[in-house]
């Protein structure tokens, strides 16, 4: 193993530290993650490693007698959808810190990039950006590894923009990454319009008002005809009903559904008139009693594979994606 320096420990255990590890060899991976784990165990932090099966094996061997004190999860089992993954991390932090046994959690979180199409790649990169605002007040130190041997350049470039600090094979940078882009910057790179969708066949459209029974019947009938299985249909009905309810209660009292098949996905747009701007990361912040809005979008992100939010001058559209297997 190389003598790669460890990261400088955060000054406070109360808020988030989110760092990217850009590595190009097993030695560089272990040179950063092993001291990170050992220091965390010494300080009484909960330590979780979500990474590849190969890297889990390397970590276990390098940690030796301390290996069983770290929790391990195969990244392919963890990084299924952005919304559900973020929810899983929230539950992990709550479980490990709620009883006071651990003041902080440390996470090695290596996102899955293989097999992702351009839209998925974009949304997983934005997920990494959203972590900075979603976990801002959480007692968590998260290090996200990026393997330059196998990842496309654009993914690694994304890591430089989504992590305030970076580790490299030469050691940590003490200051913010020069490429870092905060998620809440108005007009920043994370704000974008909806992704283009090419429908396979006819698009189904429904305009709705206060009575949402026709919405549920429309979705159930059309989605089933497009090949949505029963379990996916239940999630779709919940998500669309939640958004339609929000449109009636907080929007203009009415809305429009657009449902279609696009390749391996079923895509549904829920559009309603509103002049209230919605952050692109809405629904990534967990429901809290002092946060009056955003609970519905949190639930919606748990139900969908991908969720896009776009606010125009007069309307807001939430685009929901479900991948057919």
N, C-alpha and C positions, 0 to 999 in steps of 0.2 A: 504494500500500500504506500502511496506517496504521502508526503507530509503536507498535505493541503491544509491551509489554515482554516479554523472554524469561523463561523459568523460571530460578529460581536453580538452579545446578548442584548435584547431590548431593555431599555431603561425601565419600562413598566410592564407588569404582568396583566394590566387591566384592559388593554386594548389589543387590536390585531397587529401582528407583524406578518406581512405577506411577501415572500421572497421567491425568486425563480432560481433554479439551479440548472445552468446550461453546461452539460458534460459531454465528453466525447470518448470516455473509456470507463471500464469498470472501476479502475483505480480512482478516477475523479469522482465517480458516484459515491464510492465508499469513503473517500477522503473527506467528504462533506457530511454525509448522512450518519456515519458511525459516531463521530464526536457529537453531532447534534442529538442523537438518541441517548448516548451515555450521559451527556451533560444534563439532559432533561430528566433522566432517571435519578441522577444525583440530587437534583433540585426538587424532586417529588412531583414532577409533571407527569400527566398521562401521555403516553407516546403511542401513536398509531402510524403504521406504514401501509399506505395504499399504493401499490406499485405492481410491476410485472412479476410474474411467477419467477422468472430468472433473477430479478433483483431481490426478491424476498429470500431466495436461496443464498445469494451473496451476503445479504445483511445478517441472516441467521448465523452463517458461518463466521463472519467477522465479529459479531457481537459476542460470540462464544457463550460464556456463563450468564450473560445478561439478556440473551436472546429471548427467553421465555417471559421477560417482563414487558416486552413490546407486543402490541396487537398487530396482526397482519391481515390484510384483505387484498385479494387479487383485484387489480384495477378493472379488469373486464367485468367483474361482478358488481362493481361500485359505480362506475361512470356510465350509467345507462342513458339517462336524460338529464339535462341541466337542472331542471326544477327539482326532481326527486333527489339528485345528488346533493344539491345544496341543503335540502331538507334533512337528509341523512347526516350531513356534517353538523347541522344545528342540534339534532338529537344527540349526537355523540358528545358535543361540548356540554350540553345540559346534563347528560348522565354523569359525566366525569367531574363536573364542577359543582353540581347542585348541593351535594352533601358536605362540601368543604374539604373533602379528602385531597383533592387536587386544586391548586389555585389556577392552573393553566394547563392547556393541552398543547402538545406538539404533534404536528401532522406532516408526514411525507406524503404528498398527494400528487401522483403522477397521472395526469389525464390520459385518456385513450384517444389516439388520433388515427390509428389504422382503420381503414374501412369507412372513414367519414367522407361524405360528399362535400362540395363547396359550401352549401348552406349549413350543414352540420358543423363544419370546421369554423365557419364564421360565428355561429351561435355558441360553440364551446369556447372560442376566444373571448367572446363578450361575457360569457359566464365567468371566466377568469378575471375580467375587469370588474364585474359586478361584485365579486367577493370583497373588494376593497371598501365598498360602501355597506354591503349587507352584513359583514362581520366586524365593522369598524369598532364596535364597543365590546366585542367578545374577547375573553382571555385566551387567545389562540395564537400560536406561532406556526405558520404554514409555510412549508418549503415545497415548491412544485418542480420536480425534475423534468428536463427536456433533453432527450438523447439526440445529439446532432448526427450520430451515425445512421439513424433511420428516419428522422423527421424531415419533412419538406422545409425549405428555407423560410417560407411564409409563416409556418407555425412557430419556428424559433424566433422570428422577428416579432411575432405576436407576443411571445413571452416577455420580450424587452419592453413592450408597451403596457403590459398588464400587471407587472410587478414593480413596486416602488424600489426594491433593491434586487440585485442579482449576485449570485455566486457563479464563479467560473472556475476552470481548472487552476487558475492562478490565484484563487482566493476571493473573498467577498469584496464588494465595493461598499465603502462605508456610507456613501451618500445615495441619493435617489438615482435610479437609472436615468440617463440623459434622454431616453426615449419614452419614459413613463408618461401615460395619459390618464389623468384622473377620470373616473366614470361619471362624475357629476359636473364636468365642465360643459357649460352651455355651448352648443355648436361644436362639440368635440368629435373625435373620430368614431365614437361608439354610437352616436346618433345616426340613423340611416333610415331610408324608406323601406317599404316592404319588399321582400325578395320577389323576383318575377316568377310567375307560376303559369305553366302551360297545361291547360286542362286536356284530359283524355275524354273527349266526348262533350256532351252538353253540360252546362253549368246549371245548377238548381238554385233558384232565388226565391226568397220569402221576405216580405215586409211585415213587420209585426208591431203591435201596440201593447196595451196593458195586459191583455189576455195571453198568457204564455203557453196554454195548452196546445194551440196550433204549432208553436215552435217545437215542442217536444215531439209531436206527431210527425212533423215534417222531417226532423233530423232522424228519427227512428226509421222512417220509411226510406228516405233517400240514402242514408249511410248504409243500411243493410243491402240496398240494391247495388251499391258500389263495392261490396265485398267486406265491409267491416264486421269482424267476428263479435260475438255477444259481449265478451269482456271489454273490448274496445268501445263497443257501442254504449255500455253503461258509463264509462268514463267520459265519452263524448257528450252524452245527454246531460251529465252533471255539469261539465264545463260550459257548454253552450247555454244551459239554463241559468247558470250563475252570471254569465256576461249579459244575457238578455234581461235578467232581473236588474242588474246594475244600470243598464241602459234606460230602463223604465223609471227607476227610482232616482237616479242621479244625472241622467242625460236629458234628452229632450222628450222622454216619455214614449219613444218609439225607436225602431231600428230596422236593420236589414241584414239578412243572412245570405251568404253566397257559399254554396257547397259543391265540391267537385273532386274527382280523382285526378291526381297528377303523378304519373309514374307509380312508384311504390308507396305513395302517400295519399291519404285523404286529407284535404285542406278545407278549412271552414273560416270564413271571414265574418266577424260580427262588427257591424258599423253602426254608430249612432251619432246624432248631432250633438256637439258640445264645443264650447270655447275654452274649456279648462284643459290646460296642457298636462300630459301624463309623462313621467320620466320613462325612458326606454327600459330601465331596470325595474319598473313597477312589478310587484309580485315576487321579487327576490328577497324583500325584507319580510321577516316572519311576522305573523299577527301578534300584536301586543295591545294591552288594554289602553295604553296612552296614545296609540296610533289609530285614529278614527277611520282611516281609509286604507285600501289596499289588501284587505283580508280576502276578498273574492279572487283577486288575481293570484294571490299566493296559492289558493286551492286549485285554481285553474292550471297553474304551472305544474302542480303535482299530478294532474290528470292527463297532460299532453306530453308528446315527445319533444316538440319545439313550440315556442310561443313568441310571436313578434308583436310589438306595440308601435303604432304609428299615429301621431296626432297631427292633423292638418289644421288649416285656419278655422274650419267649421265642423269637422268631424273627427272622431277617433275610431280607428280600426284595430281590433285585436285579431291576429291571424293564428289559427291553431293547426298544428300538424300532428297526424298520427301515422306511423309507419306500419304498413301491412307486412306480416311475416309469412 
